[in-house]
Amino acid sequence: MTTAIKFGTSGWRAVVADEFTVANVRLAVAGIAAYVKTLPEPHRVLVGRDPRFLGESFVDLAARVLAGAGVTPIVIPEPAPTPAIAYAVRQLKTSGAINFTASHNPPEYNGIKYSTPDGAPALPEVTKKIEAATATLAASGVTVPQADPPAAGFQTADVKPDFLKRLAELVDLKAIAKSGIKVVYDPFWGSGRGYLSDLLREAGVVVETVHDFRDVLFGGHAPEPSDELLGAAKAKMREIGAHLCTATDGDADRFGIVDGDGTFIQPNYVIALLFDYLVETRGWRNGVAKSVATTNLVNVMAEFHKVPLYETPVGFKYIGALIDQDKIAIGGEESAGLTIRGHVPEKDGVIAGLLVAEMVATRGKSLGAMLEDMFAKVGSFYPVRENYHLTPEAKAAFTEKIKADPTELDGRKVTQVVRTDGLKLILEDGSWVCYRLSGTEPVVRAYTEARSLQDTETLRAVSKKFVLS
């Protein structure tokens, strides 16, 4: 039995043996192959994966389906970071890549991400065509053709060397090594293993790792570099006297950063700090991009540096397009994704960690001290994200409610309504709330950002009241 395959903001994801089945994988890959055949020749597609359960089997299946459709598969034998696969697409000039990954989702999930020939996540106009092709195939009842590999096996590619070489061109590794800082890296058992740590060690930096082996269960939880899951990394920091911890998720496209004193620095702040640092050290003034749900600290820093600001819907593909057009120095999302000018139009948790290490090394300050300096320049921002689980009826009612443009929020005047993605309400003092409905479950994502710590709890309560009342 097959089910409808829908691509979200970052590909199609589902629970293995539930919806993520061999039959559905065949269909999804066949749909991608059908789309690839509409592109200019030669039709060649990279096939990679993160270290999840059955990843090798799904890669082999995808290669056989591609070959059966007349598309040449190029198999990446080892687990590889999503950004490394994206870079290989550009270097090898393929028709894109199929990446078996569920990113930071729990271990029972797997997924397929299709990157287009520019190395960027497929935009909605592409994924709609793929979905239509899979639906047509499913309705036809035709067996998806597969081809056996040639005698010598499918063509393979090692994406690691060229990707590390590119990272070394974009990051000042000598400055990191010269500073003498010590770094802890937590790859969360994921495909980032051996990337950031190898590069820093080769440069002469002291690096210690945790969770640096394959575990398809990711320690029994989601491979997400969030504060509550970084306990082992923090313990290792204390053990070696590290100045910094950087972590990546299952496919190494997201980052997590811990300051030298053990404080988790939320991604919103990392993006703002790195934006400021890149303008300062690279002189890049072409612009900055952020999703609508990301801190407005980026907005005021754009004003401070007098560079253009691009506010996008949620979904890194929109930021990737601006990177491709060289309109921005850096683009980021509050969900821990960023990339920079001259790099891949895809989230890269590896380069995020390397750039933070460079920034700490060069400035000779902790991240907390840098953030205090930034607040002193442009004022403070305190962002929070929360999920509210609603009944389907309550979600339907809320969907209707946010179609209107509120003029006030619990007595506070709304000065601007932004509908780039969901509903964002800007209040008089510059604080804001943003609501986005999940497309897959009865959940409302509520983002708030107050201008003072004192107002944070008040604004969260106001935001919650608007959802539930």
N, C-alpha and C positions, 0 to 999 in steps of 0.2 A: 504493500500500500504506500502511495506517495501523498505528500501534503504540499500545499502551496508554498513556494520558496520566495521569501520576501527579503530584500536587502535593505538594512537600516542605515544609520549614519556611518557605520563602519563594517559593511558586509552582512552576510547571513550567518546567524549563530543559532544553535539549537542543542538540546541534550542528546548525547550519543545514545543510539539504540531506541530513541523515542522518535524524534523527527530527523535527527542527523543520522540517517541510515545510508547503507551502500546504494540503495535505489535512488534516494534523493541526491546523494553526491553525484551519481552518474548523470542525473538530470541537470543539476546545477552546472556541472562542467560542460555538458553538451550544450547548454544554453550559452555559456561563455564562448565555447568554440564557434557556435553559430554567429555570435556577435563579431568575434575575431575575423571570421571569413569575410565580413563586410569591410574590413580594413585593407589598406594596401599590403601587397606581399613584400617580403616573405612572411608567412604566418608561423611565427615561433613564439612560444609562451614558456616562461619560467614557471617551475612548480616547486614551491617550498613549504616549510612548516615550522611550527614551534614544537616543543618536546612532548606534546600531549599524547595520551593513549591512542594507539592505532594510527598515529601520524604517518609512519612509513607506509602503511597499507593504503591510506587514502592518497598519498602522493603517487604510488604505483598505479592505483586505479585511475587517477586523473590523467596520468601520462598515457595510459592505454586508451582512454576515451578521446583525448586530444588527437592521438595518432589515428584512431578510427575515423575521426572527422576530417583528416587531412591537415591537421595542424601539428607542427613539430614541437614536441615537449623537450624542455631542457631542465633536467632534474637537479635540484640542490640536495646533495646527499645528507648533509648535517642540518640540524635545526639552525635557523638563521633569523636575526632580528628583522622585523618588518622594514625598517629603514634601509638595511643592507640589501634586501631584495629589491626595494624601490630604486636604489642606486644602480644595482645590476641591470635592471630594466633599461635604464638610460645608457649605461655603458655598452651593453650588448645590443642595444637597439631592437629589442624584442617587441612583440605585439602586446606586451603587458605581462602580468604575473598572476598566478593563482597561488594564494598563500593559505594553507590550512592552519588557522589560528582562531582561538576565541579570546585572545588578548588577556585581559584581566578577569575574565569570567571564571566561575568555579570550575574545578577539574572535570566535572561530569559533562561540560560543554565542549563542543568543537565548533568550528566555523570556517567559512570561505570568504576571503577578502580578494576582490579582483582589483588589481592596479592597472591603469590604462598605460599606453605606450610612453607617456611622460613620467611614469613612476608615481603618479598621484592616485589617491583613492578614487574609484569610479564615481562620477557625478550622477545625480538622479536620472538625467536623460539617458545615460548608459545603462544603469541598473534596471531601469524600466524596460529597456529592450531585452536585457538578459532574462528578466522575469517573464516577459511575454513569450520568449523563445522556449523557456522551460515549461510554461503552461501549455503551449501548443504541442510540445513533445509528449507531455503527460496525457493530454486529451486524445492524442492520436493512437496511443497504445503501442506504438512502434518500439521495438527493442533498440536501445541505444547501442550503436556499433562500437566495438573495442578492437584494438590491434595489439598483437604481441610485440614485445620489444625486438629490435634487430639482434642478430647473434651476439654482437658486442655490447648489447644493452643500450638503453636510451642515452642520449648525450647528457653529460653532467657539467655543472659549473660550481667552482668554489668561489663564493661571493665575498669571503672574508678579507683576503689580502688587499683588493682594490678599495674596499670600503674603509679599512683601517688607514690606508694611505691617504684617502680623501679627508678623513677626520684629522689626521696629522697636519694637513695643509690648512685646515680651518681653525685649529686650536693651537695656542702657544704652549706646547708641551715643555719647551725649555724653561719657560717662566715658572711652570708648576714644579718642575724638578729643582730648579735653583732655589725656590722658596723653602724647600725642606718640609713641606706639609705632608702629613700622613693621611691616607684616605682609606675608608672602609667601603667595600662595594658588596651589595646584596642583589644578585640577579634573580632571586626568588625561583630558583630551579629552572629558570626560563632560557630562552634562546639568546639572551645577552651574555651568557657565560663565555668567558674567554675573549671578550671584545674590549670593553673599557679597561679591565684589569690588565690584559696583555699589553695594551697600548701604553698605559702609564708605567708598567714595570719596565718595558723596553726603554722608556725615557728616563728611568732611574728614580721613579717615585716609589715610596713605600706604600704598598697596597696590601690589605688583608681582605679576604672574602668570607662570607657566610652563605650557606645554602647553594654551594657551588658544585652541585652534582645533579644528575637527572632524577627527578621524582615526578612521575606522571600524576600524582595526587597533590603535588605542590604543598606538602606538609599537612594536607587535610583541609585546606581553605583556598580561597581565591588567591592567585598570584598577583596581588595588588600592593604596590608600595605605599601603603597608608600608615599613618602614625601608629595605630594599635598593633600592626603586624611587624614592626621594625625592632622589636625587643632584642632579638639576637644580634642585630647589627649595632644597636646602641651599647650592648654589653661588650662587643668587640672593640668599639670605639674607646670605651673606658679602659679596656685592657691594654691597648697600644698607645693611648693618648692621641687619638686621631683628631684632626682639625675639621673633618667633614665626613659625612656618609652620603653616598649616592646609591640609589636603588632603581631597578627597572622592573617592569611587570613581565608577564609570561612571554610576550613577543617583543619586549624591549622598546616599545614605542611610547610608553609613559614613564615618568620619572617620579622619584621620591627623594627628598633632600632633608638631611638632619644636620643642624649646626653643631659646632664643636662642643657646646654645653649640653647636647642631647635634645635640644628643642627642634621639633619638626617644623620646617618652614613650608607653609602651604604653597601649592603651585601658583596661585594668584600672585604672590609676592615674588616668587622666583622669576616669573615672566617679566614683571615690572623692573626688577633689579637687573636682569640681563639686558633688557632693552636699554636702560640707562648706561650700562657698562659698554655695550656695543657702540652706541653713539659716541661715548667718551674715547674708546680705544681704537675703533675702526673708522670713525668719522662717517658712518653710514647715516644719512639723513633722508633716505627715500621714503620712509614711512613705517608704520607699525600696524599690525592687525590683531584683533582679539574677537572672540565670540561675544555675543550680546550678554551672556551670563558671566563673563569674566570681569574682574575688578575694574572699576573706573579709575583706579590709581594709574592704570595705563593711559587713560584719557588725559588726565592732568599732566602726566609726564610727557605726553605728545605735545601738549600746549607749551610746557616748560621748554622743550627742545625745539619747538616750532617745526614739527614735522607732521605730515598727514596721518590721520587716524582712519582705519577701516574697521567698521564694526560688522561682523558677519553673523549669519545664522549659526547655530551649533552644528558641528560636523567639520572635521579638519579639511575636507576636500575644498571648502570655500577659501580657506587660508592657503592651501596648496596652490590654488589657481593664482593668487596674488604673488606667491613666491616665484612661480613660473614666469610671471610678467615682470619680475624684478621691481615690484611696486613697494616692497617692504624689506626692512632690515631683519625683522623678527616677527613671527606670528605665533600666538599661543591661545590655549583654552584652559579654563580653570580645572578641567579634568586631567591636568598634567600632561598636556601635549604641546610641543613647540618645535619649530625649526627656524633656520636662519638663512639669510641671503647666500646664494651660491651653493646651497645644499639641496637635498631632496624636498619635493613638495609633499612631504609626509611627516607625521609625528616621529621624533627621534629622541628617545630617552637616554641614549648613549651620549649623544653630543650635548644634551642638556647637562648631564653630570660632569662632563669634561669642561664645559664652559663655566660652570659654577666653580670647579676646582681652579680654573685659570683666574677667575674673578677674585676668589679668596686669596690666592697666591699673590696676585699683582697688587691688590689693594692693601693686603696685610691686615685685614679687618675681618671680624666674624660677620656672618650674614645678618645677625641681629643688630649689630652696630651699623651696618650699611642701611638696614631698614629704618632705623631711628634717624639716620641722616636724611633719608628720603622723605620721611614724614615731616621733618623739620623744614624741608624745602617747600613741600606742596600740600601738607596736611595729611591727616591719617585716614585710613580706610580699613574697615573690619568686615570682610566678607564671610558669609556662612551659606552652606547648601543643606537643604533638608528634603526628605521625601515624605509625602503623605499618601498613605494607601487608602483608597476610597472604594466604596461599593460601586458597581457599574452604574447604578442609578445616580449616586452622588457625583460620579465623574461626568455623567451626561449633563447634570444640572450645572456643574462648574464650567463645562465646555460652553454652555449657553451664556453663563454669567460673564465670561471674559471676552465675549464678542462686543460688549459695550465699552466705551472709554470712560473710566471713572474720573471724576474731578477731585475726589478726595479719598483718603484711605484712613478710616477711623479718626476722622477729624483733621488729618494732616493734608495740606493742599498738594495736589498732583500738578506739577508744572510742565511735565512732558510725558506723552504716551509713546512708547517705541514698540513697533510690531515687526521688527526684523525676524524674530522667532519667538512665538508665544506672546506674552503680554509683559512688558517692562514699564514700571511706573517710576518716574524720577520725581523725588520730593524736593521741597524748597531748599533744604540745607545740603542737597547733593547726595543724600542717601537714596536708596532705591530698593525696589523689590521686583523680581521677575518670576513669572510662572510659565512652566512648560509642561505640557501633557505628554506622558509616555504614549508611544504609538502601539506598544505591545502589551501593556498591562494597566490596570486601573490605578495609576500612580500620578500624582502631581509633583513635579520637582519645583521647589520654591527656593529661590536665591534671594538673599538679603545682603545689603551692605550699608552699615551705619558709619557715620563719621567720627564716632567716639565709642569707646568700650562701654560706657554707661548706657548708650542708646541701643547697643546691640540686642540685649534681651527684650527691650521694649519693641523694637522693630520686628524681631522674630515672632513675638506674641501677636502683633498687629497683622503680620503676614499670615500666620496660622488661622487667625480669626476670619480673615477674608476667604480662606479656602473652605473652612468648615461651617461658616454661618449661612 
